[in-house]
Amino acid sequence: MDTPFIRLAAEQDIDQLIPLYTEFHEFHVLGVPDRLRRPDIYDEAWLRDALHTILSNDDAALFVVDSGEELLGLAEVYLRQDEPHSLTVAHRYGYLQSLIISASHRKKGLGKQLVTAAQQWAKERDATEMQLDTWEFETGPLVFYESLGYRTLKRYLVTDLS
């Protein structure tokens, strides 16, 4: 295998992106099975359409880790703008929607490289920060994000009423 490299995804990558998004969902189903479920069949046509939309959006980028033979991971990032309001401060930021490294390639620094590429993309578009949200569960990615300097800004809390 060649040294993996980061690049922007292209239309010809869609067939390889679908299993990565499926793995992304499966990972989260295992972590929060009371919130997410595994479908009987993944709707690949819907995902294919969604990927076409992302790839044609000027305010979105989809970065991939390419081994030269296969895609090992992806980072989906958007540029967002909070407009000024009398009670809030306006700012432009990147939003990391999805990040996945295929299970057999984790712990090799590839996720960090993807996050760095996403942050650089947002910064080049005048974003002042990068935001993301993540499910919190034992094997979840919170520690990874904290190791990259991310901190909790706001918490979303729940309690069971049953």
C-alpha positions as CSV (number, residue, x, y, z in Angstrom):
1,M,0.0,0.0,0.0
2,D,1.3,3.5,-0.9
3,T,1.4,6.2,1.7
4,P,-2.2,7.4,2.3
5,F,-2.8,11.0,1.3
6,I,-5.7,13.5,1.8
7,R,-7.5,14.9,-1.1
8,L,-11.0,16.3,-2.1
9,A,-13.5,13.7,-3.1
10,A,-14.8,13.6,-6.6
11,E,-17.8,12.1,-8.4
12,Q,-15.9,8.9,-9.2
13,D,-15.4,8.2,-5.5
14,I,-19.1,7.8,-4.7
15,D,-19.1,4.0,-4.9
16,Q,-16.3,3.9,-2.4
17,L,-17.8,6.5,-0.1
18,I,-21.1,4.6,0.4
19,P,-19.5,1.8,2.5
20,L,-17.6,4.5,4.6
21,Y,-20.9,6.3,5.4
22,T,-22.4,2.9,6.2
23,E,-19.6,2.1,8.6
24,F,-20.0,5.6,10.1
25,H,-23.6,4.9,10.9
26,E,-23.0,1.4,12.2
27,F,-20.3,2.8,14.6
28,H,-22.8,5.2,16.0
29,V,-25.6,2.6,16.2
30,L,-23.4,0.5,18.5
31,G,-22.7,3.5,20.7
32,V,-26.3,4.9,21.0
33,P,-28.7,2.0,20.1
34,D,-31.5,3.8,21.9
35,R,-31.2,6.7,19.4
36,L,-30.1,5.2,16.2
37,R,-31.0,2.0,14.4
38,R,-29.6,-0.2,11.7
39,P,-31.9,-0.3,8.7
40,D,-32.8,-3.6,7.0
41,I,-31.3,-2.2,3.8
42,Y,-29.3,1.0,3.4
43,D,-30.8,3.3,0.9
44,E,-27.8,3.7,-1.4
45,A,-29.8,5.7,-4.0
46,W,-30.6,8.3,-1.4
47,L,-27.0,8.4,-0.2
48,R,-25.7,8.6,-3.8
49,D,-28.0,11.7,-4.3
50,A,-26.8,13.2,-1.1
51,L,-23.2,12.8,-2.1
52,H,-23.8,14.4,-5.5
53,T,-25.4,17.4,-3.6
54,I,-22.4,17.7,-1.2
55,L,-19.9,17.5,-4.1
56,S,-21.7,20.3,-6.0
57,N,-22.1,22.6,-3.0
58,D,-19.6,25.5,-2.9
59,D,-20.1,25.8,0.9
60,A,-19.2,22.1,1.5
61,A,-16.1,19.9,1.1
62,L,-15.7,16.2,1.3
63,F,-12.1,15.2,2.1
64,V,-10.9,11.6,1.7
65,V,-7.9,9.5,2.8
66,D,-6.7,7.7,-0.4
67,S,-4.3,4.8,-0.1
68,G,-3.8,4.7,-3.8
69,E,-6.0,1.5,-3.9
70,E,-9.0,2.4,-1.8
71,L,-10.5,5.2,0.4
72,L,-9.7,4.7,4.1
73,G,-11.7,7.6,5.5
74,L,-13.6,10.8,5.0
75,A,-14.4,14.2,6.5
76,E,-17.5,16.1,5.5
77,V,-17.3,19.8,6.3
78,Y,-19.6,22.8,5.7
79,L,-19.1,26.6,5.9
80,R,-21.8,28.3,8.0
81,Q,-22.6,31.8,9.0
82,D,-24.4,33.0,12.1
83,E,-26.0,36.3,11.3
84,P,-25.9,39.2,13.7
85,H,-28.7,39.6,16.1
86,S,-29.3,41.9,19.1
87,L,-28.4,39.0,21.5
88,T,-25.7,37.1,19.6
89,V,-22.4,37.8,17.9
90,A,-22.2,37.0,14.2
91,H,-19.4,34.7,13.1
92,R,-18.4,32.5,10.2
93,Y,-17.3,28.9,11.0
94,G,-16.6,25.5,9.6
95,Y,-18.9,22.7,10.7
96,L,-17.5,19.1,10.7
97,Q,-20.6,17.0,10.0
98,S,-18.9,13.6,9.6
99,L,-15.6,12.0,10.2
100,I,-14.8,8.3,9.8
101,I,-11.6,6.3,9.4
102,S,-12.2,2.7,8.5
103,A,-11.8,0.5,11.6
104,S,-8.7,-1.3,10.3
105,H,-6.9,2.0,9.7
106,R,-7.6,3.8,12.9
107,K,-4.9,5.0,15.4
108,K,-2.5,5.9,12.5
109,G,-3.0,9.7,12.5
110,L,-5.3,9.7,9.5
111,G,-8.3,11.2,11.4
112,K,-6.1,14.1,12.6
113,Q,-4.9,14.7,9.0
114,L,-8.6,14.8,7.8
115,V,-9.5,17.3,10.6
116,T,-6.5,19.4,9.7
117,A,-7.5,19.5,6.1
118,A,-11.1,20.4,7.0
119,Q,-10.0,23.2,9.3
120,Q,-7.6,24.6,6.7
121,W,-10.4,24.6,4.1
122,A,-12.7,26.5,6.5
123,K,-9.9,29.0,7.5
124,E,-9.2,29.7,3.8
125,R,-12.9,30.7,3.5
126,D,-12.6,33.2,6.4
127,A,-14.0,30.9,9.1
128,T,-12.9,31.9,12.6
129,E,-13.6,28.5,14.2
130,M,-14.5,24.9,13.6
131,Q,-17.6,23.4,15.3
132,L,-18.9,19.8,15.5
133,D,-21.2,17.8,17.6
134,T,-20.7,14.2,18.7
135,W,-22.6,11.5,20.4
136,E,-21.0,10.7,23.9
137,F,-20.5,7.0,24.5
138,E,-17.7,4.9,26.0
139,T,-16.0,4.1,22.7
140,G,-17.0,7.4,21.0
141,P,-14.7,10.0,19.5
142,L,-14.9,12.7,22.3
143,V,-11.4,12.0,23.6
144,F,-10.0,12.1,20.0
145,Y,-11.6,15.6,19.4
146,E,-10.4,16.8,22.8
147,S,-6.8,15.7,21.9
148,L,-7.0,18.0,18.9
149,G,-8.0,21.0,21.0
150,Y,-11.8,20.9,20.8
151,R,-13.7,21.8,24.0
152,T,-17.3,21.6,25.0
153,L,-19.1,24.9,24.4
154,K,-22.7,23.8,25.0
155,R,-24.2,20.5,26.3
156,Y,-27.4,18.9,25.2
157,L,-28.8,17.0,28.2
158,V,-31.5,14.3,28.4
159,T,-33.3,12.4,31.2
160,D,-35.4,9.3,30.9
161,L,-39.1,9.8,31.9
162,S,-40.3,6.2,31.6
